[in-house]
Amino acid sequence: MSVTTKDVAYIAELARLNFSEPEMEKMTNELNAILQYVEKLNEVDTDGVEPLSSIHDQVNVLRDDEKRESITNEEAMMNAPDRLDRFFRVPKVIG
């Protein structure tokens, strides 16, 4: 299967794209290169290979949601560059 310049012009029209003549030739060559690669994939023997829905069999890679101690307000404020009482002080961004 190969793509012609006429096919590229049709696809470009559907996508509302305008290509110059050199761009049309370049796009035709690039699409044909992609299709050649896909055709090469068709040569691979896939008999007996089960389809995959994922590349690995892990179900849930997240940790369990467990209640645990949190840091105190003072511990959180230890590295704050600027603070006001028990709050972080940041530059005003809304006028």
Phi and psi in degrees as a GROMACS rama.xvg file:
@    title "Ramachandran Plot"
@    xaxis  label "Phi"
@    yaxis  label "Psi"
@TYPE xy
-139.072  159.371  SER-2
-104.138  137.254  VAL-3
-101.898  169.103  THR-4
-61.9148  -32.6089  THR-5
-65.2955  -40.1092  LYS-6
-63.6566  -42.6272  ASP-7
-64.126  -39.9323  VAL-8
-62.1856  -40.4025  ALA-9
-65.6765  -45.7171  TYR-10
-62.5671  -42.0492  ILE-11
-62.1809  -39.1473  ALA-12
-64.5438  -42.4737  GLU-13
-62.8892  -35.8957  LEU-14
-88.7812  1.82088  ALA-15
56.3926  46.7927  ARG-16
-111.193  146.994  LEU-17
-116.221  122.341  ASN-18
-115.262  141.261  PHE-19
-75.3497  171.847  SER-20
-61.5968  -44.5873  GLU-21
-64.1205  -37.2816  PRO-22
-66.0013  -37  GLU-23
-62.9213  -43.6987  MET-24
-63.9553  -43.6341  GLU-25
-62.7031  -44.5849  LYS-26
-64.0299  -39.7791  MET-27
-60.7465  -46.2439  THR-28
-63.2949  -42.4467  ASN-29
-65.7785  -42.8724  GLU-30
-64.9728  -38.6193  LEU-31
-65.1624  -37.5042  ASN-32
-63.8518  -40.1371  ALA-33
-63.9542  -45.3976  ILE-34
-64.7472  -35.0946  LEU-35
-63.5162  -39.3509  GLN-36
-65.4748  -43.0521  TYR-37
-64.016  -39.7762  VAL-38
-61.3415  -36.3182  GLU-39
-63.0085  -35.245  LYS-40
-65.322  -29.7603  LEU-41
-67.5409  -17.9643  ASN-42
-77.9359  -15.1195  GLU-43
-72.2613  133.748  VAL-44
-77.0784  112.149  ASP-45
-112.752  15.2837  THR-46
-63.7566  131.944  ASP-47
80.7997  4.38085  GLY-48
-95.073  122.878  VAL-49
-73.8692  141.353  GLU-50
-66.4394  147.789  PRO-51
-110.395  143.813  LEU-52
-102.982  -11.814  SER-53
-153.347  159.382  SER-54
-81.5205  -11.1552  ILE-55
-140.607  167.453  HIS-56
-100.277  13.7731  ASP-57
-71.5222  135.867  GLN-58
-90.6004  -52.7781  VAL-59
-138.961  115.421  ASN-60
-96.11  5.47232  VAL-61
-87.2213  151.282  LEU-62
-73.7127  161.237  ARG-63
-66.117  144.326  ASP-64
-84.2781  100.896  ASP-65
-120.41  144.01  GLU-66
-74.6772  133.146  LYS-67
-150.915  169.378  ARG-68
-62.751  141.211  GLU-69
-108.2  170.609  SER-70
-79.4564  157.142  ILE-71
-79.6839  167.726  THR-72
-62.0644  -40.5392  ASN-73
-63.8227  -41.1955  GLU-74
-63.2974  -38.8498  GLU-75
-67.1602  -34.446  ALA-76
-84.1597  -7.25037  MET-77
-58.9949  -36.2897  MET-78
-102.047  8.39692  ASN-79
-70.1365  126.567  ALA-80
-68.7774  -29.1443  PRO-81
-147.933  135.49  ASP-82
-143.164  159.304  ARG-83
-132.961  107.765  LEU-84
56.9174  -113.639  ASP-85
-106.429  21.1332  ARG-86
-120.034  149.953  PHE-87
-72.7486  136.99  PHE-88
-104.339  125.612  ARG-89
-127.28  158.779  VAL-90
-63.7827  146.696  PRO-91
-71.2378  127.554  LYS-92
-115.835  -9.12245  VAL-93
-114.069  129.136  ILE-94
